[in-house]
Every structure is written in C-alpha cells, then in structure tokens.
Amino acid sequence: MEHAPTFADILAARNVLADHLPATPMWSYPALDELAGATVYVKHENVQPIGAFKVRGGLTLLAGLPAELRARGLVTYSTGNHAQSLAYACARFQVRCTVVMPTSASEEKVRAVRGLGTTVVLDGADMTAAQRAAERLATEDAGLLISPGDTGALLAGVGTLYLEILEACPDLDAIVVPVGSGTGAAAAGLVTAELAPRCRIIGVQSSAAPAAHDSWRAGTCVTRPNHTRVDGLATGRGFTLPQQLMRTGLSDFHLVTDAQIATAQRILASHAHTLAEGAGAAALAAVLARPDRFAGQRLAVVCTGGNASTAEIAALSGSCDVVVGGSSRSSDHEPTTTSVDPERR
C-alpha cells in the first residue's frame, strides 16, 4: 500500500497550492441555521476552477511527480470530478492524460474533461469496470496508473481545505464530509488531530452505494452494490489508504438516501445561494436527517462540488419543503448571509 500522508505533507501541499489556487470561502446563512437548528458553515469548494475540491489533489500530485514519471503520461478512472482534477493538473503541467469513465458518466462531466485536453475512454457500466479498463490501458501504454483513492499526494492535497476550515473557525463541534473514495474524510482526520482534536469528523455516503461506510464499520475493505444516482459517491468498494486513516480519524459515518440528497440540493439553492451537485449536498443532507445529533452545535459542511447535471438543475425547481425532526419546514423565504473569511495562504 502507498505511504500514508501526514499532517506535514498537508502543510507542504498548501505551500505548493499557494501558486495555483486561492482559499475558498466559507459562509454561514441564517435561514439555513434556522432550518438545521445549528450554526452551519458551508465550505464552498464548488467555486474551484473545476467546480470541485479534487483539484487540490491533482495539482499537488503533478507538482511532486519527477520528470520521468510525467513523461509516461497518466491513466486514471473516474465518474467525473477526479477526472477533471487530473485533466486540469495535467494541462497545467503539460502532461498527457487518459481517463476511463463509465458509460453512464454524465455528458457534462465528459465534455468538461475533454475540454481540458484529456483523452476520455468510455468503458464499463460502473467504476469497477472502468478501473479494470484503466489498468489494461496503463499496462498496454506504460502509463502511470493513478488510483483516485489510494494515492497519498491526492489525499494530502485535498487536506488543505480542512486547514482553511479550522484556521477560519477553530472552535467547530464537527465537520461533515461526503465520502466517495474517502480521501477528503481521511485528510480531515489528519488535520483535526493536530489543530482541533475535539472536533468530530463525520462521513456521509449514499445508502445506495455504501461500500466506504460498510468498510469503515467492518474494519476492512468490502465491496457493495453501487446503485446511487450521485456521481461523486458512486464507489463500489472501499479504498485501502483512506480506510486506514478513517478508522482512527472518523467519529461517525452516516448513510443518507438519494432522495434526501436531492432535497439538500434544493435547500442549498434556496437557503445558501449555492448550486451543488449531489455529492456536494450530502453533508447537509446528513445534518437535516439527524437534527437531534447536531442541535445547537457549530458545524462545517463541505460542499465538495457544484458540477450538477442538467437533470439535477432541472430538479431544483421541485418542492423545497423538508422534514426536520418530524416537522415540515418551508424554505420559500429569502435568506440573508453572514461570512467567515478564511485566512489566505
């Protein structure tokens, strides 16, 4: 297994990213706080240049690769945001990149990856099949195969967003993190252990693709059916490196339904002026689904991405009523905002 990154690696990644990315904003919204019964800070990774937090990992990886490995070209597999991350980073560093995406990948994400100059191969019905295809391609072309979960530099890079969260708001009770491969939640645990050991890290995954959740609870990596509509959470197996770190870094791990995630997307749009893809709304979905667990607390929810499909955007016009703690609350009033300004790098 690849070497697990440390807090020092995350600090080093921040220095690397200072030349490429500004810190992203973190805002609180009174209407959202009222609905949740807690103080909720939304970390807006949806404003990254690829619309998702994973760009931090891609740039960190490419910056640290020696020239002989860059020359081989990169091969990876992804449903979308990891693909865009590597495509963006490879374009910046002028490195060849091939991404295998499942045939079910959204047209919008495929188009975005190709637009960055990366070769996209559509192969397989799901991530498991796409991974096998990527492994074959890497063997045939001598490309450098990059795992979206078991690559330490990716994890170190995404860890920088938790530095920003805790430097801006050091007295949080919990940070709620969507989990696909688990790099974000794993990195969050490394950062809080150093900066805010009393802050809980809570992972969230779709109940329609619970492999990471079930791996964490089992204490070993397992495979599970992957039927979620939420691209960023659509993994069918646990990843070894994130799971190793999450076993000590996570306080809890929740499952939410795709329907709860869709409701949270509408709430973010109406209460927080935020277009979130499904994975980007999963953390809020967990807070709204369990108000008794979070009542009166100070929370950060990570909006990991804003790359919503046209179908997701169309669904935002649906009803925005949400059941919180057994009672229905309307979300048709106009929110106001207050902000927490993150420290710049």
C-alpha positions as MATLAB code, in Angstrom:
seq = 'MEHAPTFADILAARNVLADHLPATPMWSYPALDELAGATVYVKHENVQPIGAFKVRGGLTLLAGLPAELRARGLVTYSTGNHAQSLAYACARFQVRCTVVMPTSASEEKVRAVRGLGTTVVLDGADMTAAQRAAERLATEDAGLLISPGDTGALLAGVGTLYLEILEACPDLDAIVVPVGSGTGAAAAGLVTAELAPRCRIIGVQSSAAPAAHDSWRAGTCVTRPNHTRVDGLATGRGFTLPQQLMRTGLSDFHLVTDAQIATAQRILASHAHTLAEGAGAAALAAVLARPDRFAGQRLAVVCTGGNASTAEIAALSGSCDVVVGGSSRSSDHEPTTTSVDPERR';
ca = [
       0.000    0.000    0.000;
       1.176    3.526   -0.728;
       2.673    5.503    2.135;
       0.020    7.280    4.186;
       0.458   11.056    4.149;
       0.990   13.007    7.343;
      -0.053   16.418    8.618;
       3.359   17.683    7.464;
       2.532   16.519    3.933;
      -0.689   18.547    4.029;
       1.226   21.635    5.149;
       3.660   21.089    2.283;
       0.746   20.726   -0.142;
      -0.584   24.099    0.962;
       2.717   25.693    0.007;
       2.504   24.028   -3.416;
      -1.092   25.148   -3.973;
      -0.379   28.739   -2.971;
       0.942   29.280   -6.506;
      -2.194   27.828   -8.109;
      -5.347   28.305   -6.004;
      -6.727   30.905   -3.594;
      -8.500   29.765   -0.445;
     -12.194   29.092   -0.986;
     -14.846   30.963    1.019;
     -16.803   29.600    3.957;
     -20.154   31.219    4.682;
     -22.979   30.855    7.163;
     -26.605   31.556    6.250;
     -29.160   32.468    8.953;
     -32.049   30.818    7.102;
     -30.068   27.597    6.841;
     -29.123   27.787   10.523;
     -32.779   28.188   11.476;
     -33.774   25.195    9.391;
     -30.991   22.977   10.732;
     -31.259   24.089   14.356;
     -27.487   24.562   14.367;
     -24.853   27.020   13.180;
     -23.828   25.694    9.776;
     -20.835   26.937    7.819;
     -20.748   25.911    4.172;
     -17.247   25.410    2.779;
     -17.611   26.360   -0.880;
     -15.381   24.018   -2.860;
     -17.913   24.393   -5.670;
     -16.083   27.611   -6.671;
     -12.828   25.833   -7.555;
     -11.719   26.173  -11.211;
     -13.063   22.681  -11.996;
     -16.059   23.139   -9.687;
     -14.825   20.607   -7.102;
     -12.365   20.107   -4.242;
     -10.381   17.388   -6.001;
      -8.382   19.929   -7.994;
      -6.282   20.393   -4.854;
      -5.134   16.786   -5.079;
      -4.445   16.775   -8.796;
      -2.202   19.839   -8.651;
      -0.349   18.510   -5.606;
       0.276   15.184   -7.347;
       1.552   16.679  -10.604;
       3.763   19.202   -8.834;
       5.525   16.392   -6.989;
       5.962   13.929   -9.859;
       9.512   13.601  -11.214;
      10.025   14.297  -14.899;
      10.468   10.632  -15.846;
       7.045    9.738  -14.449;
       5.364   12.720  -16.063;
       6.828   11.614  -19.385;
       4.940    8.315  -19.204;
       1.580   10.083  -19.140;
      -1.157    9.455  -16.564;
      -4.026    6.985  -16.705;
      -6.909    7.001  -14.234;
     -10.592    6.166  -13.811;
     -13.390    8.350  -12.505;
     -17.058    9.280  -12.665;
     -16.127   12.918  -13.153;
     -14.512   15.202  -10.574;
     -11.314   13.216  -10.072;
     -11.087   13.045  -13.865;
     -11.387   16.821  -14.112;
      -8.819   17.260  -11.369;
      -6.147   15.241  -13.166;
      -7.094   16.707  -16.529;
      -6.745   20.246  -15.167;
      -3.429   19.496  -13.466;
      -2.022   17.684  -16.485;
      -2.960   20.620  -18.696;
      -1.153   22.992  -16.331;
       1.968   20.809  -16.312;
       1.716   19.755  -19.989;
       1.420   16.035  -19.254;
      -0.564   13.509  -21.304;
      -3.625   12.152  -19.526;
      -6.144    9.406  -20.288;
      -9.269    8.938  -18.177;
     -11.565    5.933  -18.305;
     -15.117    6.877  -17.356;
     -18.131    4.578  -17.034;
     -20.538    4.708  -19.949;
     -23.090    6.132  -17.501;
     -20.951    9.228  -16.791;
     -22.790   12.495  -17.289;
     -22.354   14.212  -20.647;
     -21.475   17.429  -18.846;
     -18.539   15.862  -16.998;
     -17.274   14.004  -20.058;
     -17.370   17.242  -22.033;
     -15.541   19.118  -19.269;
     -12.735   16.540  -19.130;
     -12.288   16.515  -22.900;
     -12.301   20.287  -22.907;
      -9.143   20.228  -20.796;
      -7.311   18.268  -23.486;
      -7.546   14.846  -21.857;
      -8.367   11.641  -23.739;
     -11.615   10.148  -22.421;
     -12.366    6.449  -22.867;
     -15.921    5.381  -22.043;
     -15.724    1.777  -20.891;
     -17.778   -0.216  -18.404;
     -21.111    0.182  -16.690;
     -19.636    1.297  -13.374;
     -16.441    2.325  -11.598;
     -15.309   -1.272  -11.081;
     -15.378   -1.963  -14.808;
     -13.802    1.418  -15.579;
     -10.966    0.606  -13.188;
     -10.249   -2.682  -14.955;
     -10.188   -0.907  -18.305;
      -7.813    1.751  -16.969;
      -5.484   -0.920  -15.618;
      -5.381   -2.578  -19.041;
      -4.645    0.713  -20.780;
      -1.877    1.597  -18.347;
      -0.243   -1.803  -18.933;
      -0.523   -1.546  -22.717;
       0.779    2.030  -22.951;
       3.190    2.017  -19.973;
       1.200    4.883  -18.492;
       1.344    5.809  -14.811;
      -1.854    4.466  -13.238;
      -3.339    6.807  -10.642;
      -5.855    5.472   -8.141;
      -8.466    8.084   -7.147;
      -8.370    6.821   -3.561;
      -5.090    5.075   -2.822;
      -2.720    7.883   -3.866;
      -1.119    9.744   -0.991;
      -0.449   13.009   -2.835;
      -4.121   13.349   -3.759;
      -5.107   12.921   -0.133;
      -2.505   15.438    1.064;
      -3.735   17.994   -1.447;
      -7.407   17.769   -0.513;
      -6.380   18.030    3.139;
      -5.580   21.700    2.592;
      -9.269   22.586    2.591;
      -9.510   21.440    6.233;
      -6.611   23.687    7.146;
      -8.669   26.543    5.724;
     -11.793   25.485    7.619;
     -10.115   25.237   11.013;
      -7.960   28.330   10.604;
     -11.111   30.323    9.836;
     -13.279   28.686   12.506;
     -11.169   26.766   15.057;
     -13.937   26.007   17.582;
     -16.189   23.778   15.481;
     -18.005   20.861   17.061;
     -17.986   18.806   13.855;
     -17.068   18.789   10.173;
     -19.394   16.725    7.967;
     -17.722   15.309    4.855;
     -19.166   13.471    1.824;
     -17.366   10.200    1.118;
     -16.790    8.509   -2.215;
     -13.281    7.056   -2.131;
     -12.785    8.763    1.240;
      -9.763   10.984    0.596;
     -11.478   14.067    1.988;
     -12.680   12.471    5.218;
      -9.312   10.762    5.734;
      -7.451   14.046    5.308;
      -9.900   15.829    7.605;
      -8.985   13.429   10.386;
      -5.280   14.155    9.981;
      -5.854   17.910   10.200;
      -8.255   17.892   13.148;
      -5.965   15.596   15.133;
      -3.366   18.378   15.012;
      -5.452   21.549   15.100;
      -8.779   20.712   16.766;
      -8.770   17.251   18.399;
     -12.210   17.785   19.954;
     -13.794   18.475   16.547;
     -15.605   15.397   15.258;
     -15.250   14.255   11.641;
     -18.421   12.641   10.313;
     -18.509   10.882    6.975;
     -21.590   10.668    4.741;
     -22.348    8.314    1.870;
     -25.398    7.346   -0.148;
     -27.271    4.302    1.153;
     -27.467    3.201   -2.493;
     -23.646    2.827   -2.626;
     -22.478    2.080    0.935;
     -19.098    0.435    0.295;
     -16.984    3.010    2.145;
     -19.463    3.175    5.035;
     -19.631   -0.590    5.368;
     -15.841   -0.919    5.046;
     -15.362    1.552    7.890;
     -17.820   -0.262   10.120;
     -16.360   -3.670    9.254;
     -12.777   -2.565    9.782;
     -11.756   -3.975    6.417;
     -12.383   -3.045    2.786;
     -15.529   -4.610    1.338;
     -17.438   -4.374   -1.935;
     -21.083   -3.413   -2.182;
     -23.659   -2.820   -4.933;
     -23.424    0.651   -6.416;
     -26.847    1.961   -7.428;
     -26.672    5.614   -6.422;
     -27.507    8.397   -8.867;
     -24.954   10.623   -7.115;
     -21.775   10.509   -9.212;
     -19.351   11.697   -6.549;
     -20.432    8.994   -4.091;
     -20.661    6.174   -6.641;
     -17.975    3.770   -5.471;
     -18.485    0.036   -5.162;
     -15.537   -0.784   -2.891;
     -13.566    0.576   -0.002;
     -10.147    2.109   -0.745;
      -7.322    0.879    1.479;
      -5.445    4.109    2.189;
      -8.439    6.304    3.115;
      -9.964    3.492    5.159;
      -6.775    3.095    7.148;
      -6.879    6.756    8.129;
     -10.645    6.960    8.604;
     -10.620    4.133   11.153;
      -8.924    6.460   13.624;
      -9.970    9.823   12.181;
     -13.754    9.482   11.895;
     -16.111    9.838   14.847;
     -19.114    8.514   12.924;
     -20.302    7.624    9.447;
     -23.875    8.205    8.250;
     -25.883    6.986    5.298;
     -28.460    9.165    3.537;
     -30.788    8.361    0.681;
     -30.502    9.817   -2.794;
     -33.867   11.494   -2.163;
     -32.506   13.199    0.978;
     -29.508   14.378   -1.019;
     -31.788   15.832   -3.709;
     -33.726   17.720   -1.037;
     -30.484   19.096    0.388;
     -29.511   20.302   -3.090;
     -32.727   22.322   -3.235;
     -32.140   23.678    0.269;
     -28.627   24.812   -0.634;
     -30.032   26.578   -3.687;
     -32.830   28.308   -1.788;
     -31.103   28.986    1.546;
     -27.433   29.352    0.604;
     -27.433   30.664   -2.993;
     -25.434   27.544   -3.899;
     -25.574   25.188   -6.852;
     -24.334   21.845   -5.527;
     -24.013   18.538   -7.279;
     -25.378   15.581   -5.342;
     -22.139   14.780   -3.512;
     -21.782   18.446   -2.606;
     -25.137   18.355   -0.817;
     -24.648   15.044    1.011;
     -23.134   16.594    4.141;
     -26.092   18.923    4.589;
     -28.448   16.009    3.937;
     -26.946   14.179    6.907;
     -27.377   17.206    9.182;
     -31.017   17.680    8.172;
     -31.753   13.959    8.528;
     -30.494   13.807   12.138;
     -31.303   17.117   13.834;
     -31.036   15.574   17.294;
     -27.380   14.721   16.648;
     -26.441   18.285   15.685;
     -28.851   20.608   17.528;
     -27.202   23.773   18.821;
     -23.754   22.846   17.504;
     -21.289   24.686   15.293;
     -20.784   22.669   12.133;
     -18.934   22.895    8.833;
     -20.457   21.081    5.878;
     -18.237   20.644    2.849;
     -19.905   21.440   -0.454;
     -17.416   19.314   -2.352;
     -18.602   20.245   -5.819;
     -21.003   22.211   -7.954;
     -20.922   20.160  -11.157;
     -24.634   19.432  -11.245;
     -26.018   17.725  -14.327;
     -28.815   19.261  -16.365;
     -31.201   16.778  -14.735;
     -30.092   17.863  -11.265;
     -30.501   21.515  -12.177;
     -33.983   20.880  -13.548;
     -34.931   19.093  -10.319;
     -34.124   22.202   -8.275;
     -37.490   23.637   -9.288;
     -39.273   20.957   -7.240;
     -40.740   21.429   -3.789;
     -38.263   22.697   -1.228;
     -40.184   21.612    1.882;
     -38.013   19.438    4.096;
     -38.860   17.309    7.095;
     -36.551   18.113   10.008;
     -37.080   16.360   13.293;
     -40.518   15.139   12.252;
     -41.923   18.519   11.226;
     -42.130   20.072    7.771;
     -40.485   23.457    7.344;
     -40.879   25.602    4.272;
     -37.850   27.019    2.509;
     -39.548   29.705    0.459;
     -38.208   32.729    2.332;
     -35.213   34.694    1.171;
     -32.055   34.011    3.202;
     -29.504   36.565    4.296;
     -25.848   35.767    4.812;
     -23.006   36.251    7.216;
     -19.476   35.192    6.471;
     -16.394   33.639    7.935;
     -13.401   34.815    5.935;
     -10.783   32.086    5.568;
      -7.172   33.036    6.094;
      -5.393   33.385    2.786;
      -2.389   31.223    2.120;
];
